[in-house]
Amino acid sequence: MEIIMVGACYLDTILTVPHYPEEDTKLRASNLEVRRGGNCPNSLEVLQQLIPRRGWQKREANPSAHRQGHSEHGLHLVACLPKRDSPATHQVIQSFGSDTPVSFKHCIHREGATEAASSYIIRSQRTDSRTLVNHNPLDEMTVAEFGAIAGDFRDKGQSWWHFEGRIPETTLACMRILRQTVPGCKISVEVEKPGREGLRALAAEADVVFYSKVWAEHSGYDSAFACLTTEPRGQASLTLCPWGAGGAYAMSHLSGDQVHCPVEEQTNEITVVDSVGAGDTFIAGILYGLTTGGHEEARWDARRCVRFAVDLATMKVQREGFAGLGDDIMQAQKRRPVTTA
């Protein structure tokens, strides 16, 4: 299974402050961190920690295959980056680690640019919330550029394509190209930003849809299930809506099941340390469950996928960044297997 993530890639500057500053005032930050961000890159950082674990025994039995980078899954990023030899591009690629299984072959380089898209995040310790300001000097991906990328996967077997849902008109055209060029592929999309026109058209074209809490509330829904049961289904077999501390909700349109998995406190009370990328982690958990979960046993159903993704996102918010998530969730499942309740 090839998993291709299509979305923007940022270099994040994260300032942690005691509280949000008032206009025209000065405030000292308690911490500054610069790291690679973006919805799809964040999800890939988590997926690369999860998916290889299904192939360790095979690679250990055949070390040459490991050295050649062979695995039963492929992870790919499709994003616009600065020119190939720029320090910013090098920083983005190196941020995934020297032994990353993620392929950057299909990234689109803007050869006249030297700076990556940037995101400036102010994180308030008082409210455990964050405010983001983005700046993207790179030209967006065109439909023609995506068409050439899709053609490369025509004969590569099963593939799953996930879209951030940034520019709906372009994204919709890309989805339709996939239906023609890579028949049988699966498509998922994020419906995230409130007020962005065209997101419902993307949801109607996708097989799996992730609605954000903020989008649902902005659309007038007072609950996740209100959103999932009211929004037109299109051809989606699964729709999901994470609801922060309330856990996550899903509707399987194949079985008709409505799923709610609350946040479960493990041993100690949950303390939010870093919520940046929590939603991206949830998406990674769902994609793992749908493509890989139960690979050596019964295929995971929607409830087990959501339970896994909620547990994974809960682990993420209790740490800075994403390091160690894969090892920790696998160890947690050995101690307490994912339940269907």
Salt bridges, closest charged atoms under 4 A:
GLU2 OE1 - HIS76 NE2 2.59
GLU33 OE2 - ARG35 NH1 3.24
GLU45 OE1 - ARG36 NH2 2.47
GLU72 OE1 - HIS295 NE2 3.14
GLU111 OE2 - ARG84 NE 3.65
GLU140 OE2 - ARG166 NH2 2.22
GLU145 OE2 - ARG110 NH1 2.74
ASP152 OD2 - HIS106 NE2 3.18
GLU190 OE2 - HIS162 NE2 2.94
GLU205 OE1 - ARG176 NE 3.88
GLU205 OE2 - ARG179 NE 3.76
ASP207 OD2 - ARG179 NH2 3.18
GLU231 OE1 - ARG200 NE 2.82
GLU264 OE2 - ARG307 NH1 3.47
GLU264 OE1 - ARG336 NH1 3.40
ASP274 OD2 - ARG35 NH2 2.91
ASP274 OD1 - ARG123 NH1 2.70
ASP274 OD2 - LYS316 NZ 3.37
GLU296 OE1 - ARG54 NH1 3.93
GLU297 OE2 - ARG304 NH1 3.20
ASP311 OD1 - ARG307 NH2 2.96
ASP311 OD2 - ARG336 NH2 3.45
GLU320 OE2 - ARG123 NH2 3.16
ASP327 OD1 - ARG53 NH2 2.50
ASP328 OD2 - ARG319 NH2 2.79
